[in-house]
Amino acid sequence: MPLVEASLLDILVCPACHAPLREDEDAAELVCTSDDCGLAYPVKDDIPVLLVDEARRPG
């Protein structure tokens, strides 16, 4: 089951760099697709938390 609706994922972008996001269902996160950024934003109770301060840094 997707974390967010496909229509919503089509318009969501990374707040830090404005690159598209992709789902990581195993980690319950939306991950930035930019090679430079790569921040991972949690999805809590079916709501994406798109705050840079709440994002997990890559690596």
C-alpha positions as CSV (number, residue, x, y, z in Angstrom):
1,M,0.0,0.0,0.0
2,P,1.4,3.4,-1.0
3,L,2.4,5.9,1.7
4,V,0.7,8.8,0.0
5,E,-1.7,9.0,-3.0
6,A,-0.1,9.0,-6.4
7,S,-1.7,12.3,-7.3
8,L,-0.2,13.9,-4.2
9,L,3.3,12.4,-4.8
10,D,3.2,13.9,-8.3
11,I,3.1,17.4,-6.9
12,L,5.2,17.0,-3.7
13,V,8.8,18.2,-3.9
14,C,11.7,18.4,-1.5
15,P,11.4,21.6,0.6
16,A,15.2,22.0,0.7
17,C,16.1,21.7,-3.0
18,H,12.7,21.3,-4.9
19,A,13.6,18.0,-6.5
20,P,10.8,15.3,-6.8
21,L,10.3,12.8,-4.0
22,R,10.0,9.1,-4.1
23,E,8.5,6.6,-1.6
24,D,10.5,4.3,0.5
25,E,7.7,2.1,1.9
26,D,10.0,0.0,4.0
27,A,11.3,3.0,6.0
28,A,8.0,4.9,5.8
29,E,9.7,7.9,4.3
30,L,9.6,10.2,1.2
31,V,13.1,10.5,-0.1
32,C,14.5,13.3,-2.2
33,T,15.7,12.2,-5.7
34,S,18.4,14.8,-5.9
35,D,22.0,13.4,-5.8
36,D,23.1,16.4,-3.8
37,C,20.4,16.5,-1.2
38,G,18.9,13.1,-0.6
39,L,17.0,14.0,2.6
40,A,14.4,11.5,3.8
41,Y,11.1,12.9,5.2
42,P,9.1,10.7,7.6
43,V,5.4,9.8,7.0
44,K,3.6,9.7,10.3
45,D,-0.1,8.6,10.5
46,D,-0.4,8.9,6.7
47,I,0.8,12.5,6.8
48,P,4.2,13.5,5.2
49,V,6.2,15.6,7.5
50,L,8.0,17.8,5.0
51,L,10.1,19.8,7.5
52,V,13.8,20.0,6.9
53,D,14.4,19.9,10.6
54,E,12.6,16.6,10.8
55,A,14.3,15.0,7.8
56,R,16.9,12.3,8.1
57,R,20.2,13.0,6.4
58,P,21.5,10.5,3.9
59,G,24.2,8.0,5.0
